[in-house]
Amino acid sequence: MSSSEHDYLIVGGGSAGSVLAGRLSEQPHTSVVLLEAGGTGDSQLVKTPMGVVAMLPTRINNYALETVPQVGLNGRRGYQPRGKGLGGSSAINAMVYIRGHRSDYDHWASLGNTGWSYDELLPYFLRSEDNANLKDAFHGQGGPLPVADLQTGNPFQKVYLDAARQAGFAVTRDFNGAEQEGIGIHQVTQKNGERWSAARAYLHPHIGHRPNLQVVTGAQTTRILFEGRRAVGVVCTHAGQEKIYRARKEVILSAGAFHTPQLLMVSGVGPAQHLSQVGVKVLHDLPGVGQNLQDHPDFIFGYAAKSLDLMGISLGGSVRMTREIIRYLRSRQGMLTSNFAEGGGFLKTDPSLVAPDVQLHFVVSLVEDHARKLHTAHGYSCHVCVLRPKSRGQVTLTGPDMRQAPDIDPAFLQHEDDLETLVKGFKLTRRLMDAPALASLRHKD
């Protein structure tokens, strides 16, 4: 079994891992190795925004995980797409550029997390950002991550904003400015109409140019190596062979919310009783590993509508799409640059709340179940989700092998407050959907 040693060893090349590898390797005398189970994340399918329709419902660059059956969903399983490849989920997501609310960061700081308040983090947001359109105290230019207005030129965005005004909601230009609340059109992590994942921003420019940075794709980490209780490296399989990577300074796990606890547990760190049950030798009984999983329950409104500005399958739509493909190839504008979730919103279900507690994603297509259930009709849909769910779930092992998907249990709607908030959010969103600007365009049942 071959072995190599580096200063920093990063497991997972997703949104966090790409940034860590890029930033740590800025120091020329610091050696960094990044291990990623997926591919390079730089194909045209990833770069073209509309390519998400091929990746999100499939296993292309996607782990395509599922939850265990959910009591709160009448026994249904929830779909959990997760990016597999450099850039991670930033290579298959809707590219929406959204920060947390000021109160989220200030709450973290109040719990004793020094340096995590909004005012302390804002300078880092500014340094990371290269915003092509917004130039004010809340946005930066010259950073590695491009942020821009959508290049679709879709007139249906105006219909959505008109409906918001008709329904009595505030309209905002910037969800990341002084006030998050309101309805608006998203900015996206794109440049010249192309997706800009975290890997494209922080990692791809340096691969092959920094001798102290080694990026290994197709490398499945199988377990962490310990000396006593100190992590000193990992074992991975690459090109059909096992290899050991050791770290002189730190082993950094950035394999996502599901695979990070899974890797810890298959390596013997986690709830002792559970590990023993699945045949893992316990190194350190740490009951919190895999616990406290939080995810956003989400309801989707969907409508067929009379507009070729909306995605769908029809003769007229096919002619339009042919023109749009040519437009994209020539100018990187038009429908192929769409992130689908072009509009959004942050609303309060109670005016007395400090921050919005539900979020909307307005989609210029009739999309259901992450596009796994297809509709031919042109139409639109709107998601409403609970921003700060109180339900708490867990990630557990199905066996001692990292190649076995873990059991994912978000415990959707198990806290009664989540269901109450979702119902209130449903009513607010229905008011928006029933506004004349939108309602007048949809097909009648």
TORSEGU-863346 format. One record per residue (C-alpha): residue number from 1; z, x, y. Coordinates in nm, 4 decimals, always signed. Layout:
N
PT   seq          Z          X          Y
PT   NUM          Z          X          Y
...
END
This chain:
445
PT   seq          Z          X          Y
PT     1    +0.0000    +0.0000    +0.0000
PT     2    -0.1090    +0.1555    +0.3338
PT     3    +0.1255    +0.1723    +0.6307
PT     4    +0.1065    +0.2372    +1.0055
PT     5    +0.3616    +0.2526    +1.2872
PT     6    +0.3430    +0.1346    +1.6474
PT     7    +0.5832    +0.0760    +1.9358
PT     8    +0.5313    -0.3005    +1.9455
PT     9    +0.4158    -0.5247    +1.6625
PT    10    +0.3035    -0.8749    +1.7618
PT    11    +0.2503    -1.1434    +1.4970
PT    12    +0.0164    -1.4160    +1.6227
PT    13    -0.2641    -1.3830    +1.8781
PT    14    -0.2343    -1.7252    +2.0401
PT    15    -0.1501    -1.8137    +2.3995
PT    16    +0.1699    -1.6064    +2.4008
PT    17    +0.0580    -1.3246    +2.1725
PT    18    -0.2599    -1.2606    +2.3716
PT    19    -0.0637    -1.2277    +2.6947
PT    20    +0.2004    -1.0043    +2.5365
PT    21    -0.0552    -0.7694    +2.3836
PT    22    -0.2542    -0.7489    +2.7028
PT    23    +0.0455    -0.6858    +2.9265
PT    24    +0.2371    -0.4457    +2.6991
PT    25    -0.0714    -0.2308    +2.6428
PT    26    -0.1112    -0.1782    +3.0185
PT    27    +0.1245    +0.1152    +2.9690
PT    28    -0.1109    +0.3808    +2.8241
PT    29    +0.1603    +0.5611    +2.6273
PT    30    +0.2859    +0.2400    +2.4617
PT    31    +0.1125    +0.1569    +2.1331
PT    32    +0.0644    -0.2104    +2.0472
PT    33    -0.0738    -0.3790    +1.7371
PT    34    -0.1531    -0.7502    +1.7263
PT    35    -0.1957    -0.9295    +1.3917
PT    36    -0.3887    -1.2576    +1.3890
PT    37    -0.4614    -1.4662    +1.0787
PT    38    -0.7729    -1.6248    +1.2278
PT    39    -1.0894    -1.4904    +1.3848
PT    40    -1.1844    -1.3325    +1.7154
PT    41    -1.1984    -1.6569    +1.9143
PT    42    -1.5039    -1.5522    +2.1175
PT    43    -1.7838    -1.7618    +1.9649
PT    44    -2.0089    -1.9906    +2.1688
PT    45    -1.8357    -2.2831    +1.9989
PT    46    -1.5111    -2.1752    +2.1652
PT    47    -1.6702    -2.0827    +2.4984
PT    48    -1.8608    -2.4108    +2.5360
PT    49    -1.6054    -2.6762    +2.6392
PT    50    -1.7696    -2.9559    +2.4417
PT    51    -1.7400    -2.7405    +2.1290
PT    52    -1.3922    -2.8863    +2.0935
PT    53    -1.5438    -3.1934    +1.9236
PT    54    -1.6431    -2.9715    +1.6320
PT    55    -1.3088    -2.7892    +1.6104
PT    56    -1.0360    -3.0417    +1.6858
PT    57    -1.0962    -3.2803    +1.3919
PT    58    -1.1863    -3.0032    +1.1432
PT    59    -1.0587    -2.6707    +1.0114
PT    60    -1.2914    -2.4677    +1.2313
PT    61    -1.0581    -2.2326    +1.4220
PT    62    -0.7860    -2.4858    +1.3414
PT    63    -0.4978    -2.5044    +1.0940
PT    64    -0.5323    -2.8865    +1.1061
PT    65    -0.1715    -2.9484    +0.9999
PT    66    -0.0056    -3.2848    +0.9410
PT    67    +0.3452    -3.4176    +0.9701
PT    68    +0.5388    -3.5660    +0.6830
PT    69    +0.5224    -3.9482    +0.6751
PT    70    +0.6947    -4.0819    +0.9877
PT    71    +0.9374    -4.3723    +0.9752
PT    72    +0.8651    -4.4422    +1.3420
PT    73    +0.4913    -4.4689    +1.2628
PT    74    +0.5319    -4.7079    +0.9698
PT    75    +0.4922    -4.4240    +0.7206
PT    76    +0.1791    -4.2725    +0.8721
PT    77    +0.1345    -3.8969    +0.9046
PT    78    +0.0745    -3.7448    +1.2455
PT    79    -0.2105    -3.4981    +1.2914
PT    80    -0.1073    -3.1550    +1.4273
PT    81    -0.4114    -2.9451    +1.5238
PT    82    -0.3135    -2.5801    +1.5853
PT    83    -0.5518    -2.3064    +1.6936
PT    84    -0.6332    -2.0375    +1.4370
PT    85    -0.7858    -1.7303    +1.5997
PT    86    -0.7347    -1.5183    +1.9091
PT    87    -0.6339    -1.7520    +2.1888
PT    88    -0.4620    -1.9859    +1.9429
PT    89    -0.4481    -2.3447    +2.0628
PT    90    -0.5838    -2.2413    +2.4045
PT    91    -0.9150    -2.1927    +2.2190
PT    92    -0.9288    -2.5524    +2.0914
PT    93    -0.7357    -2.7560    +2.3503
PT    94    -0.8464    -2.9671    +2.6482
PT    95    -0.8098    -2.6712    +2.8898
PT    96    -0.5864    -2.8704    +3.1274
PT    97    -0.3991    -2.6414    +3.3672
PT    98    -0.0513    -2.7932    +3.3920
PT    99    +0.2874    -2.6410    +3.4659
PT   100    +0.6215    -2.8022    +3.3989
PT   101    +0.8053    -2.9966    +3.6673
PT   102    +1.0338    -2.8043    +3.9013
PT   103    +1.3357    -2.9796    +3.7480
PT   104    +1.2436    -2.8553    +3.3968
PT   105    +1.2720    -2.4904    +3.4964
PT   106    +1.5805    -2.5465    +3.7104
PT   107    +1.7466    -2.7216    +3.4162
PT   108    +1.6763    -2.4220    +3.1913
PT   109    +1.8290    -2.1929    +3.4524
PT   110    +2.1360    -2.4166    +3.4801
PT   111    +2.1972    -2.3671    +3.1072
PT   112    +2.2447    -1.9958    +3.1696
PT   113    +1.8871    -1.8721    +3.1370
PT   114    +1.8782    -1.6275    +3.4258
PT   115    +1.5388    -1.5901    +3.5896
PT   116    +1.3954    -1.9190    +3.4613
PT   117    +1.4336    -2.1359    +3.7725
PT   118    +1.1191    -2.2721    +3.9366
PT   119    +1.1517    -2.0547    +4.2449
PT   120    +1.1938    -1.7454    +4.0278
PT   121    +0.8959    -1.8293    +3.8047
PT   122    +0.6513    -1.9405    +4.0744
PT   123    +0.5543    -1.5822    +4.1715
PT   124    +0.4512    -1.5209    +3.8096
PT   125    +0.2382    -1.8353    +3.8032
PT   126    +0.0671    -1.7110    +4.1195
PT   127    +0.0097    -1.3629    +3.9750
PT   128    -0.1404    -1.5004    +3.6538
PT   129    -0.3786    -1.7425    +3.8250
PT   130    -0.7263    -1.7073    +3.9729
PT   131    -0.7783    -2.0507    +4.1261
PT   132    -1.1312    -2.1075    +4.2511
PT   133    -1.0531    -2.4193    +4.4554
PT   134    -0.6885    -2.4462    +4.5583
PT   135    -0.5604    -2.1800    +4.7940
PT   136    -0.2070    -2.2494    +4.9106
PT   137    +0.1545    -2.1526    +4.8465
PT   138    +0.1409    -2.2999    +4.4940
PT   139    -0.1706    -2.1196    +4.3697
PT   140    -0.2885    -1.7638    +4.3294
PT   141    -0.6174    -1.5770    +4.3334
PT   142    -0.7163    -1.2598    +4.1530
PT   143    -0.5059    -1.3093    +3.8407
PT   144    -0.6455    -1.2822    +3.4867
PT   145    -0.6549    -1.6591    +3.4145
PT   146    -0.9386    -1.8511    +3.5858
PT   147    -0.8541    -2.2058    +3.6990
PT   148    -1.1140    -2.4363    +3.8499
PT   149    -1.2181    -2.7920    +3.9194
PT   150    -1.4267    -2.9542    +3.6483
PT   151    -1.8013    -2.8893    +3.6682
PT   152    -1.9082    -3.2181    +3.5093
PT   153    -1.9898    -3.3974    +3.8347
PT   154    -1.9011    -3.7148    +3.6456
PT   155    -1.9048    -4.0184    +3.8803
PT   156    -1.6644    -4.1952    +3.6428
PT   157    -1.3841    -3.9816    +3.7849
PT   158    -1.4109    -4.1903    +4.1038
PT   159    -1.3859    -4.5111    +3.8982
PT   160    -1.0592    -4.3852    +3.7492
PT   161    -0.9156    -4.2950    +4.0907
PT   162    -1.0281    -4.6267    +4.2381
PT   163    -0.8454    -4.8066    +3.9554
PT   164    -0.5317    -4.6042    +4.0314
PT   165    -0.5391    -4.7120    +4.3962
PT   166    -0.6034    -5.0738    +4.2988
PT   167    -0.3047    -5.0645    +4.0629
PT   168    -0.0802    -4.9262    +4.3363
PT   169    -0.0407    -4.5686    +4.2088
PT   170    -0.0425    -4.2624    +4.4317
PT   171    -0.3474    -4.0378    +4.3952
PT   172    -0.2919    -3.6613    +4.3959
PT   173    -0.5250    -3.3639    +4.4325
PT   174    -0.2872    -3.1224    +4.2598
PT   175    -0.0451    -3.1830    +3.9728
PT   176    +0.0917    -2.8296    +4.0205
PT   177    +0.1693    -2.8547    +4.3912
PT   178    +0.4689    -2.9750    +4.5868
PT   179    +0.4777    -3.3116    +4.4056
PT   180    +0.3675    -3.3733    +4.0469
PT   181    +0.3824    -3.7537    +4.0478
PT   182    +0.0559    -3.9446    +4.0787
PT   183    -0.2882    -4.0014    +3.9279
PT   184    -0.5625    -3.7418    +3.9620
PT   185    -0.8372    -3.5277    +3.8111
PT   186    -0.7311    -3.2208    +3.6160
PT   187    -0.8034    -2.8629    +3.6994
PT   188    -0.9013    -2.6649    +3.3907
PT   189    -0.8879    -2.3100    +3.2555
PT   190    -1.2593    -2.2538    +3.2958
PT   191    -1.4881    -2.0141    +3.4802
PT   192    -1.8535    -2.0954    +3.5481
PT   193    -1.8215    -2.3997    +3.3236
PT   194    -1.6978    -2.2021    +3.0211
PT   195    -1.3615    -2.2193    +2.8433
PT   196    -1.1273    -1.9337    +2.9317
PT   197    -0.8650    -1.9087    +2.6601
PT   198    -0.5567    -1.6893    +2.6901
PT   199    -0.7351    -1.4333    +2.4736
PT   200    -1.0411    -1.4309    +2.6970
PT   201    -0.8166    -1.3817    +3.0000
PT   202    -0.5643    -1.1287    +2.8718
PT   203    -0.6974    -0.9723    +2.5534
PT   204    -1.0745    -0.9671    +2.5013
PT   205    -1.1450    -0.7460    +2.8071
PT   206    -0.9258    -0.4702    +2.6618
PT   207    -1.0261    -0.4679    +2.2937
PT   208    -1.2106    -0.1447    +2.2271
PT   209    -1.1264    -0.0103    +2.5732
PT   210    -0.7566    +0.0670    +2.5362
PT   211    -0.6913    +0.3266    +2.2661
PT   212    -0.3251    +0.2187    +2.2514
PT   213    -0.4177    -0.1422    +2.1604
PT   214    -0.5110    -0.2396    +1.8047
PT   215    -0.6077    -0.5993    +1.7297
PT   216    -0.6428    -0.6975    +1.3637
PT   217    -0.7979    -1.0377    +1.2912
PT   218    -0.8034    -1.2019    +0.9500
PT   219    -0.4568    -1.0568    +0.8903
PT   220    -0.2168    -1.3012    +0.7262
PT   221    +0.1423    -1.1893    +0.7759
PT   222    +0.3402    -1.2756    +0.4641
PT   223    +0.6922    -1.1560    +0.5425
PT   224    +0.9098    -0.9598    +0.7821
PT   225    +1.0560    -0.6286    +0.6723
PT   226    +1.4235    -0.5679    +0.7468
PT   227    +1.6564    -0.2708    +0.7402
PT   228    +1.9880    -0.4490    +0.7098
PT   229    +1.9494    -0.7301    +0.9614
PT   230    +1.7122    -0.5429    +1.1915
PT   231    +1.3427    -0.6323    +1.1752
PT   232    +1.1413    -0.3119    +1.1458
PT   233    +0.7954    -0.4352    +1.0452
PT   234    +0.5886    -0.6854    +0.8503
PT   235    +0.3775    -0.7071    +0.5377
PT   236    +0.0351    -0.8654    +0.5746
PT   237    -0.2805    -0.9169    +0.3710
PT   238    -0.6082    -0.8034    +0.5260
PT   239    -0.9495    -0.7786    +0.3600
PT   240    -0.7888    -0.8481    +0.0234
PT   241    -0.5301    -0.5720    +0.0510
PT   242    -0.1620    -0.5608    +0.1385
PT   243    -0.0607    -0.3466    +0.4334
PT   244    +0.2672    -0.2618    +0.6057
PT   245    +0.2923    -0.2415    +0.9844
PT   246    +0.6102    -0.0922    +1.1276
PT   247    +0.7522    -0.1138    +1.4797
PT   248    +0.9454    +0.1626    +1.6527
PT   249    +1.0690    -0.0711    +1.9270
PT   250    +1.0195    -0.4425    +1.8576
PT   251    +0.8712    -0.6911    +1.6151
PT   252    +0.7582    -0.9907    +1.8227
PT   253    +0.6963    -1.3235    +1.6491
PT   254    +0.4555    -1.5456    +1.8442
PT   255    +0.3060    -1.7507    +1.5645
PT   256    +0.3644    -2.0888    +1.7263
PT   257    +0.6206    -2.3654    +1.6943
PT   258    +0.5476    -2.4202    +1.3241
PT   259    +0.4546    -2.0833    +1.1766
PT   260    +0.7186    -1.8784    +1.3583
PT   261    +1.0146    -2.0552    +1.1930
PT   262    +0.8190    -2.0633    +0.8667
PT   263    +0.7756    -1.6834    +0.8759
PT   264    +1.1450    -1.6329    +0.9477
PT   265    +1.2428    -1.8582    +0.6596
PT   266    +1.0084    -1.7093    +0.3982
PT   267    +1.1565    -1.3716    +0.5042
PT   268    +1.5089    -1.4927    +0.4254
PT   269    +1.6317    -1.5947    +0.7710
PT   270    +1.7268    -1.9596    +0.8004
PT   271    +1.9432    -2.2352    +0.6488
PT   272    +2.0780    -2.0761    +0.3297
PT   273    +2.0881    -2.3924    +0.1199
PT   274    +1.7288    -2.4855    +0.2046
PT   275    +1.5982    -2.1328    +0.1418
PT   276    +1.7659    -2.1195    -0.1980
PT   277    +1.6164    -2.4553    -0.2922
PT   278    +1.2610    -2.3270    -0.2398
PT   279    +1.3168    -1.9912    -0.4093
PT   280    +1.3665    -1.7625    -0.1082
PT   281    +1.6321    -1.4904    -0.1248
PT   282    +1.8732    -1.5389    +0.1670
PT   283    +1.9029    -1.2429    +0.4003
PT   284    +2.0807    -1.4175    +0.6868
PT   285    +2.2158    -1.7734    +0.6880
PT   286    +2.0962    -1.9041    +1.0270
PT   287    +2.1065    -2.2852    +1.0206
PT   288    +1.9169    -2.3352    +1.3477
PT   289    +1.5868    -2.1889    +1.2282
PT   290    +1.3318    -2.4697    +1.2049
PT   291    +1.5643    -2.7234    +1.3644
PT   292    +1.5460    -2.9017    +1.7016
PT   293    +1.1699    -2.9685    +1.6783
PT   294    +1.0537    -3.1772    +1.9750
PT   295    +0.7150    -3.3420    +2.0155
PT   296    +0.5676    -3.6073    +2.2426
PT   297    +0.5013    -3.9523    +2.0936
PT   298    +0.1765    -4.0839    +2.2345
PT   299    +0.0009    -4.4215    +2.2620
PT   300    -0.3754    -4.4503    +2.3203
PT   301    -0.5655    -4.7295    +2.4937
PT   302    -0.9330    -4.7403    +2.3953
PT   303    -1.2233    -4.9473    +2.5315
PT   304    -1.5997    -4.9713    +2.4847
PT   305    -1.7662    -4.9711    +2.8257
PT   306    -2.1067    -5.0065    +2.9923
PT   307    -2.1757    -4.6614    +3.1314
PT   308    -2.3833    -4.3639    +3.0177
PT   309    -2.1460    -4.1470    +3.2224
PT   310    -1.9096    -4.1949    +2.9285
PT   311    -1.9582    -4.0172    +2.5955
PT   312    -2.1041    -4.2212    +2.3108
PT   313    -2.3924    -4.2526    +2.0682
PT   314    -2.6943    -4.4565    +2.1756
PT   315    -3.0641    -4.4088    +2.2475
PT   316    -2.9966    -4.3814    +2.6183
PT   317    -2.7015    -4.1520    +2.5504
PT   318    -2.9154    -3.9216    +2.3344
PT   319    -3.1771    -3.8891    +2.6082
PT   320    -2.9013    -3.8197    +2.8591
PT   321    -2.7367    -3.5603    +2.6336
PT   322    -3.0673    -3.3757    +2.5852
PT   323    -3.0938    -3.3405    +2.9626
PT   324    -2.7285    -3.2327    +2.9791
PT   325    -2.7804    -2.9568    +2.7210
PT   326    -3.0679    -2.8176    +2.9274
PT   327    -2.8538    -2.8460    +3.2410
PT   328    -2.5707    -2.6554    +3.0763
PT   329    -2.7975    -2.3766    +2.9557
PT   330    -2.9430    -2.3405    +3.3050
PT   331    -2.6380    -2.3818    +3.5276
PT   332    -2.3207    -2.4190    +3.3154
PT   333    -2.2656    -2.7636    +3.4690
PT   334    -2.2664    -3.1209    +3.3461
PT   335    -2.1341    -3.3045    +3.0428
PT   336    -2.1095    -2.9998    +2.8147
PT   337    -1.8457    -2.8550    +3.0486
PT   338    -1.6251    -3.1621    +3.0035
PT   339    -1.2767    -3.1233    +2.8641
PT   340    -1.2983    -3.4966    +2.7740
PT   341    -0.9487    -3.5528    +2.9222
PT   342    -1.0911    -3.5294    +3.2743
PT   343    -0.8262    -3.7432    +3.4434
PT   344    -0.4510    -3.7460    +3.4179
PT   345    -0.1294    -3.8704    +3.5638
PT   346    +0.2448    -3.8279    +3.5852
PT   347    +0.4418    -4.1492    +3.6343
PT   348    +0.8032    -4.2595    +3.6525
PT   349    +0.9093    -4.5551    +3.4408
PT   350    +1.2056    -4.5880    +3.6777
PT   351    +1.1681    -4.5046    +4.0498
PT   352    +1.5184    -4.3537    +4.0566
PT   353    +1.4224    -4.0723    +3.8154
PT   354    +1.4155    -3.7167    +3.9478
PT   355    +1.0843    -3.6414    +3.7738
PT   356    +0.8025    -3.8338    +3.6026
PT   357    +0.8910    -3.9173    +3.2429
PT   358    +0.5470    -4.0179    +3.1097
PT   359    +0.2138    -3.8367    +3.1266
PT   360    -0.1385    -3.9814    +3.1095
PT   361    -0.4631    -3.8252    +2.9862
PT   362    -0.7740    -4.0224    +3.0783
PT   363    -1.0594    -3.9442    +2.8373
PT   364    -1.4264    -4.0100    +2.9160
PT   365    -1.4909    -4.1174    +2.5580
PT   366    -1.3605    -4.3712    +2.3093
PT   367    -1.1575    -4.1200    +2.1069
PT   368    -0.9149    -4.2063    +1.8266
PT   369    -0.6983    -3.9798    +1.6108
PT   370    -0.8184    -3.6530    +1.7683
PT   371    -1.1837    -3.7547    +1.7063
PT   372    -1.1221    -3.7869    +1.3313
PT   373    -1.2162    -4.1569    +1.3562
PT   374    -1.5553    -4.1864    +1.5211
PT   375    -1.6799    -4.4677    +1.7436
PT   376    -2.0469    -4.4860    +1.8362
PT   377    -1.9907    -4.6943    +2.1489
PT   378    -1.9762    -4.5419    +2.4934
PT   379    -1.6267    -4.5932    +2.6279
PT   380    -1.3065    -4.4495    +2.7637
PT   381    -0.9514    -4.4062    +2.6449
PT   382    -0.6177    -4.3228    +2.7977
PT   383    -0.3169    -4.1536    +2.6397
PT   384    +0.0368    -4.2152    +2.7566
PT   385    +0.3126    -3.9928    +2.6182
PT   386    +0.6878    -3.9470    +2.6531
PT   387    +0.7435    -3.6200    +2.8395
PT   388    +1.1026    -3.5465    +2.7393
PT   389    +1.1660    -3.7070    +2.3997
PT   390    +1.5226    -3.7259    +2.2750
PT   391    +1.4220    -3.7405    +1.9071
PT   392    +1.4813    -3.4162    +1.7196
PT   393    +1.3001    -3.3113    +1.4035
PT   394    +1.2563    -2.9998    +1.1930
PT   395    +1.0176    -2.7555    +1.0251
PT   396    +1.1035    -2.6745    +0.6634
PT   397    +0.9429    -2.4848    +0.3775
PT   398    +0.7398    -2.6335    +0.0939
PT   399    +0.7553    -2.2998    -0.0875
PT   400    +0.8119    -1.9262    -0.0415
PT   401    +0.4505    -1.8435    +0.0561
PT   402    +0.3160    -1.8358    +0.4147
PT   403    -0.0150    -1.9724    +0.2869
PT   404    +0.1592    -2.3004    +0.1999
PT   405    +0.1698    -2.5324    +0.4997
PT   406    +0.5282    -2.6099    +0.6060
PT   407    +0.6752    -2.9583    +0.6171
PT   408    +0.6620    -3.0756    +0.9793
PT   409    +0.8889    -3.3636    +1.0764
PT   410    +0.8979    -3.4437    +1.4506
PT   411    +1.1070    -3.7576    +1.3760
PT   412    +0.8879    -3.9562    +1.6149
PT   413    +1.0678    -4.2456    +1.7879
PT   414    +1.3889    -4.1945    +1.5916
PT   415    +1.5871    -4.2020    +1.9162
PT   416    +1.5762    -4.5536    +2.0584
PT   417    +1.5329    -4.4248    +2.4148
PT   418    +1.1954    -4.2729    +2.3245
PT   419    +1.0578    -4.6084    +2.2130
PT   420    +1.1904    -4.7752    +2.5275
PT   421    +1.0287    -4.5114    +2.7486
PT   422    +0.6986    -4.5379    +2.5599
PT   423    +0.6933    -4.9167    +2.5990
PT   424    +0.7556    -4.8821    +2.9732
PT   425    +0.4809    -4.6198    +2.9904
PT   426    +0.2497    -4.8540    +2.7986
PT   427    +0.3056    -5.1279    +3.0575
PT   428    +0.2382    -4.8914    +3.3486
PT   429    -0.0803    -4.7637    +3.1864
PT   430    -0.1991    -5.1139    +3.1003
PT   431    -0.1697    -5.1974    +3.4716
PT   432    -0.4038    -4.9060    +3.5418
PT   433    -0.6461    -5.0001    +3.2636
PT   434    -0.6609    -5.3623    +3.3842
PT   435    -0.7428    -5.2675    +3.7438
PT   436    -1.0834    -5.4138    +3.8458
PT   437    -1.2625    -5.0780    +3.8754
PT   438    -1.2105    -5.0091    +3.5035
PT   439    -1.1787    -5.3592    +3.3568
PT   440    -1.5076    -5.4770    +3.5064
PT   441    -1.7026    -5.2124    +3.3145
PT   442    -1.5749    -5.2650    +2.9635
PT   443    -1.7338    -5.4754    +2.6952
PT   444    -1.5713    -5.8095    +2.6359
PT   445    -1.4484    -5.8776    +2.2816
END
